[in-house]
């Protein structure tokens, strides 16, 4: 039998059960409690809302008293004329995120690593990472204002340069919507550049 030496005494390992180890390290184990509560509240409790898919849910009746409708909502979704359009858009956007969003931060980090001026490198990093410190409500407001067909600054600039005659609705054009994934590039370049700069590629 394996032996464990504690303060000059030899004690069989089998006597040290999980409960005894937990009680002995209760102060350290208690540090995990906030993380466990966070996961429980925000990951497991919301799963109860899956029941709404099988109910004719009413806010006043709640989950327990709302009538059950079985697969009615799923049948409506599969029979809807927009079903295949929704599936196609989901697959296309997911594929673009995988093919463009994954290598983009790596390429940006590699290019920034080759920049000799450290101040310029940090400036580009700060600009590319700035949207993560802003609310998406504010960012979307900026985007809508810039790309608006009425008084959007981008359409006004393109018309002044005689590049377009009529304003372009960038927010509804499919070709622009499917290729708009800048957040994927901004999110990973800073971490990747720090890893590259900290290794053998440091300038």
Order of alpha helices (4+ residues) and beta strands (2+ residues): beta-beta-alpha-alpha-alpha-alpha-alpha-alpha-alpha-alpha-alpha-alpha-alpha-alpha
